[in-house]
Structures are given as structure tokens and as C-alpha cells.
Amino acid sequence: MADSDLLLTLAHWIAGDFSNQQQAFEDAKNYAHIHVFFRPLPWDFFGGIGFYSEQVYDYDLWRPYRQGVHRFIDQGEDIYIENYSLQNPMFYAGAGRELSILRSIKPDKIDRRYHCSMIFQRQGNLFRGRVEGNSCFIEKYGKKTYLVSDVELTENTFVSFDRGLDVDNHEQVWGSTAGALKFVKIQNFAAEVPSMI
């Protein structure tokens, strides 16, 4: 498989609306019903493959609790994904579902989150992703933490386990204590992924 094919496969698989409804139904005490949207951006946004993402509770679809922009970079056997924050994220709430909002996002309205990129590798019938290093810092609950993020992606599933660990004692400060979030693709946006030019 050519490297560009690898990047396009990852992009096609991740493009969608993912829901953990079944997990939330089976264990409502530990898991809320969440949607994760990965919506492809036009080619000219980055001059390559890029995505907008948002995570939102099913009961409050217009108030996402996490939003980001992601640039996919081919590094041979690895796909390197740069992460960006939005300068005014609530301006773009709902862009995972509404293309008119998505198209209002401009490259000069995002800021690179250095040391917070993800590295994905193909392993058989799935991709595994992890955050680079231990220097993606997030302040939460008055403590400085570093992000540990592990992702498994197949053509129809997305499993994510994010934790914030204390920079001093490496104990978990935030994130799931019950385990990974397990999502199933309920809407596919792969047709919106631009072709490699």
C-alpha cells in the first residue's frame, strides 16, 4: 500500500459521526451518550487533508465540550496529525453537522497546539494513534497535567482513551476512570474527503 493510500484510508475511516449510545445504554453510571464528529475540510484549507472535530453530549448538540482542527501529514509508515485550537470555538459549534458553519472556519482563526500532535500507524485491520511525548499540557482543576491519548480506529469504530496526568506525580487528574469510550460510526462523511492532488 502506497503511503498516500494509507493517509487516505485513515481519512476515509475517521470521517463520520461516531456515537457511543450502546456503551452509554449498557453502563449509564459511567458513560454519558456522546457524539464525536470528524468532518473533512476543503483541500485548500491546508493544501492537503484536514478535519474539523467536535465532541458533544447527545442531549446538548449545540454546545460541544471539545473542538479542534487537524492537519494530516504523510510520514511514510506514520500519519502525523497536527492539532489546532479555534480562537473562538463557540462561533463554530455545530460545524460537525452543518456544512455552512464548517465553511465559515478560516485558517487564520486557528492556533497550533504544539507538542499535542497524534501519531497513527496501521496495524492489521486498524489504526492505532497516540499523542506525541508527554508535553501536551492542559490546566485542569488547578493542576498542570499532560495528555495521554490512545486511539483505535477501524472502518466503523472509534475507541478513545484520554487521561490527564499530574506533571509532578503522574497520577490521573481527569478523564475516564472506567476505561475507554467506544464509538460506532452512525453517519459516514468519507465522500467529503478531498482526493490527493
C-alpha positions as CSV (number, residue, x, y, z in Angstrom):
1,M,0.0,0.0,0.0
2,A,1.4,3.4,-1.0
3,D,1.9,5.9,1.8
4,S,-0.7,8.3,0.3
5,D,-3.2,5.4,0.2
6,L,-2.5,4.9,3.9
7,L,-3.3,8.5,4.7
8,L,-6.4,8.4,2.6
9,T,-7.6,5.2,4.2
10,L,-7.2,6.8,7.7
11,A,-9.0,9.9,6.5
12,H,-11.9,7.9,5.0
13,W,-12.3,5.8,8.1
14,I,-12.3,8.7,10.5
15,A,-14.7,10.8,8.5
16,G,-18.0,10.4,10.3
17,D,-20.4,10.9,13.2
18,F,-19.5,8.4,15.9
19,S,-21.8,7.6,18.8
20,N,-21.3,5.6,22.0
21,Q,-25.0,5.2,22.5
22,Q,-24.7,1.4,23.1
23,Q,-22.0,1.9,25.7
24,A,-24.0,4.6,27.5
25,F,-27.1,2.5,27.5
26,E,-25.3,-0.5,29.0
27,D,-23.4,1.5,31.6
28,A,-25.2,4.8,32.1
29,K,-23.5,5.3,35.5
30,N,-20.0,5.6,33.9
31,Y,-20.7,6.8,30.4
32,A,-22.8,9.6,29.0
33,H,-24.1,9.4,25.4
34,I,-21.6,11.3,23.3
35,H,-21.1,12.1,19.6
36,V,-17.7,12.6,18.1
37,F,-17.8,14.3,14.7
38,F,-14.8,14.3,12.3
39,R,-15.8,16.4,9.3
40,P,-13.4,16.8,6.3
41,L,-12.2,20.3,5.5
42,P,-11.8,21.5,1.9
43,W,-8.4,20.8,0.3
44,D,-7.5,24.4,0.1
45,F,-7.8,24.9,3.9
46,F,-4.4,23.3,4.5
47,G,-3.4,22.4,0.9
48,G,-4.0,18.9,2.0
49,I,-6.2,16.6,4.1
50,G,-7.7,18.3,7.2
51,F,-10.6,17.8,9.5
52,Y,-12.7,19.7,12.0
53,S,-13.8,17.7,15.0
54,E,-16.2,18.2,17.9
55,Q,-17.3,16.2,20.9
56,V,-20.7,16.9,22.2
57,Y,-23.3,15.3,24.6
58,D,-26.3,13.9,22.7
59,Y,-28.7,15.9,24.8
60,D,-27.0,19.3,24.0
61,L,-25.8,19.1,20.4
62,W,-25.2,22.9,20.1
63,R,-22.7,23.1,23.0
64,P,-19.7,21.0,22.2
65,Y,-17.2,20.5,25.0
66,R,-14.3,19.9,22.8
67,Q,-13.5,21.2,19.3
68,G,-10.4,21.1,17.1
69,V,-8.9,21.3,13.7
70,H,-6.5,18.6,12.4
71,R,-3.9,18.5,9.6
72,F,-2.9,15.1,8.2
73,I,0.7,14.7,7.2
74,D,2.2,11.7,5.5
75,Q,5.4,10.5,7.2
76,G,5.9,7.2,5.5
77,E,4.7,4.4,7.9
78,D,3.3,7.0,10.3
79,I,0.5,9.5,9.7
80,Y,1.3,12.6,11.7
81,I,-1.8,14.7,12.7
82,E,-1.2,18.3,13.8
83,N,-3.8,19.6,16.2
84,Y,-5.1,23.2,16.3
85,S,-7.4,25.1,18.6
86,L,-10.1,27.5,17.4
87,Q,-9.7,31.2,18.6
88,N,-13.5,31.5,19.1
89,P,-14.7,27.9,19.3
90,M,-18.4,28.6,20.0
91,F,-18.6,30.6,16.7
92,Y,-18.3,27.2,15.0
93,A,-20.4,25.0,17.3
94,G,-22.4,22.6,15.1
95,A,-19.9,22.6,12.3
96,G,-19.7,18.8,12.6
97,R,-23.3,18.7,11.4
98,E,-23.8,21.8,9.4
99,L,-21.6,22.4,6.3
100,S,-22.5,26.1,6.2
101,I,-20.9,26.5,9.6
102,L,-17.9,24.3,8.7
103,R,-17.2,26.5,5.6
104,S,-17.0,29.6,7.8
105,I,-13.9,28.3,9.6
106,K,-10.8,30.1,8.1
107,P,-7.1,29.2,8.5
108,D,-6.3,32.5,10.3
109,K,-8.7,31.6,13.1
110,I,-6.8,28.6,14.4
111,D,-3.7,28.2,16.5
112,R,-1.3,25.3,16.5
113,R,-1.2,23.2,19.7
114,Y,2.4,22.4,19.8
115,H,3.5,19.0,21.4
116,C,-0.1,17.8,21.0
117,S,0.0,16.1,17.7
118,M,-1.1,12.5,17.2
119,I,0.9,9.8,15.5
120,F,-1.1,7.0,13.8
121,Q,0.2,3.6,12.5
122,R,-1.6,0.9,10.6
123,Q,-1.7,-2.4,12.5
124,G,-3.6,-5.1,10.5
125,N,-7.3,-4.1,10.2
126,L,-7.0,-1.0,12.4
127,F,-5.1,2.2,13.0
128,R,-3.5,2.9,16.4
129,G,-2.9,6.5,17.5
130,R,-1.2,8.1,20.4
131,V,-0.2,11.6,21.4
132,E,3.5,12.5,20.8
133,G,5.6,12.6,24.0
134,N,4.4,13.9,27.4
135,S,4.4,17.7,26.7
136,C,0.8,18.3,25.7
137,F,0.0,20.3,28.8
138,I,-3.6,21.1,30.0
139,E,-4.5,23.0,33.1
140,K,-7.5,21.4,34.9
141,Y,-8.8,21.6,38.4
142,G,-6.0,23.9,39.3
143,K,-3.3,21.4,38.3
144,K,-0.9,21.2,35.4
145,T,-1.4,17.9,33.6
146,Y,-0.1,16.3,30.4
147,L,-2.3,14.4,28.0
148,V,-2.1,10.7,27.4
149,S,-4.3,9.8,24.5
150,D,-4.7,6.3,22.9
151,V,-7.0,5.7,19.9
152,E,-8.0,2.7,17.9
153,L,-9.8,3.2,14.6
154,T,-11.4,0.7,12.3
155,E,-13.6,1.4,9.3
156,N,-16.7,1.6,11.5
157,T,-15.5,2.1,15.1
158,F,-13.5,4.6,17.1
159,V,-12.2,3.8,20.6
160,S,-10.6,6.7,22.6
161,F,-9.0,6.8,26.0
162,D,-7.9,10.3,27.1
163,R,-6.4,11.0,30.5
164,G,-4.7,13.9,32.1
165,L,-1.8,13.0,34.4
166,D,-0.3,15.3,37.0
167,V,3.1,16.5,35.8
168,D,4.7,16.1,39.2
169,N,3.4,12.7,40.5
170,H,1.9,11.3,37.2
171,E,-1.4,10.4,38.9
172,Q,-4.6,10.8,36.9
173,V,-6.3,14.1,37.4
174,W,-9.1,14.0,34.7
175,G,-10.5,11.6,32.2
176,S,-12.4,8.4,32.3
177,T,-11.7,6.1,35.3
178,A,-13.9,3.4,33.9
179,G,-12.0,2.8,30.6
180,A,-12.1,3.8,27.0
181,L,-15.0,5.4,25.2
182,K,-16.3,3.1,22.5
183,F,-18.0,4.7,19.5
184,V,-19.7,3.3,16.4
185,K,-19.9,5.2,13.1
186,I,-23.6,6.2,12.5
187,Q,-23.0,8.6,9.7
188,N,-20.3,8.4,7.1
189,F,-18.6,11.6,5.7
190,A,-15.9,9.8,3.6
191,A,-17.4,11.1,0.4
192,E,-16.4,14.6,1.5
193,V,-12.7,13.7,1.8
194,P,-10.8,15.5,-1.0
195,S,-8.8,13.4,-3.4
196,M,-5.0,13.7,-3.1
197,I,-3.8,16.2,-5.7
